[in-house]
């Protein structure tokens, strides 16, 4: 690892945060930060990180997000499914669901006729989810 890579790693933030909440009563043109956002902090990401969260599913107890998981040593993102326990405010798991040789990010979700499609920003294709085994 070069000196600059080591320096960048040392200076980089040691955690990442995703926020979620109900925004039905929020004025998007205001500079106010909504007070009812729940923040999820990830402390164990020293070089990799999570970004671009999209809510895949929500129940009274859990939220499932699709996220970009940046892999520093590969210099690319892959798509992952993150399950979060709302009551205990902890991540249950993070599982890779799509990893290609190209960079993947912004996993937009389209729901149609009881099917869920995921359309990564860079790809020209959408992938139908197979929710039982965490793959696309």
N, C-alpha and C positions, 0 to 999 in steps of 0.2 A: 504494500500500500504506500502510495507517495506521501510526502510530507503534507501537501495540501489536502489530500483526502483524509488523512488523520486529523488535521486541524478542523476541517469541516465537520467531521464526525464528533469531535469534542465540543464544538460550539453549537451543534444542533440541539434543539429542544429534545428532552428525554421522554416526552409523552405527547399524545395526540388526543383530541377531543371531538366528539360528535354530539350535537344537540338535537333534541326533538321535542315537540310539543304541539298543542292545538293553536292554530293561528287564525281561527275563524273571526276573532275580534281584534285582530292586529291591523293597524293602519300601516301598510307597506311603504307609504311615502313619508313616514315619521322617522326621526332619528332615535326614537326610544327603543330600548332593548326590552322585549317582552319578559316579564318576570316569571312566567310559568313554563320556561324551558327546562327540561331535564338534561343535564350534561353528563355524558359518558366519557370517562377518562381512561386512556390506555397507557399504562406505565411501562410495559415491557417491550416497547418498540424503540430500540436504540439506533438502528440504521434504516429499517423498513418503516413504513407508515401507512395509514388508512386515509382515504379521501373519498369524496363524491358519494355520500350515503344516499340511498334511495330506500324507502320503506317498501318491503315486499309483502309483509303480512303483519297484522297486529291482533292480539287477543287481550283479555283483561290482565294477563300475567306476563306475556312476552311480546317483544317486537323483533321481527327479523328484517335485517337490512341487507341490501346488496351494496357492496363497496368496492372501490379500487384498492387493491393491496399493492403498494409500490415495493418492489424488491430491489434494494440498492445495488447489490453486486451484479444483478442482471440488467440494470438500468431500464426497467420496463414495469408496467403494471399488469396485474391479472385480476380477475373478478373473484370475489369471495362473498360467502354468506355469513353474516354475523348474527348470532342469536343472543338477545339481551333479556335478562330477568328484571322486569320493572319493579317488583316488590323489594328484592334484595339489592337492586342497582348493581348488577354484576354481569359480565359477559359469560355466557354459558359455553360458547364455542365460536371459533372462526374457522371456516373450511373453504378451501379453494374450490370453485365450481367451474372455472374456465381459465385455462392457461395455454396461450398460444405462443408462437415464436415472436409475434408482434405485440406492441403495447396495447393494453385494453384499459379503458376508463369510462366514466360516466355511464354506468349500466342502467339506462332508461328502461322503464318497465311498461309494457302494454298488456292490458287484460282484455280479452275478447272471447266470447262464447265459452266461458269456463276454462280458458287456456291462458297461460301466462307466457309472454315473450320478453326476452331481454335483448336490447339493442345497444351494444357498446358503441361509444363515440367513433372509434377509428374503423370499425368493421363495416362491411357492406351488407352483412347478413344479420338477421335476428335469430336468436336461439330459443327454442321452446324449452321451458324448464321441466325437469323431472324432479319434483320436490322430495321424493322418497329417498333418493341416494345422493342428493346434493350435487348434481351435475347438470350441465346444459347440453 
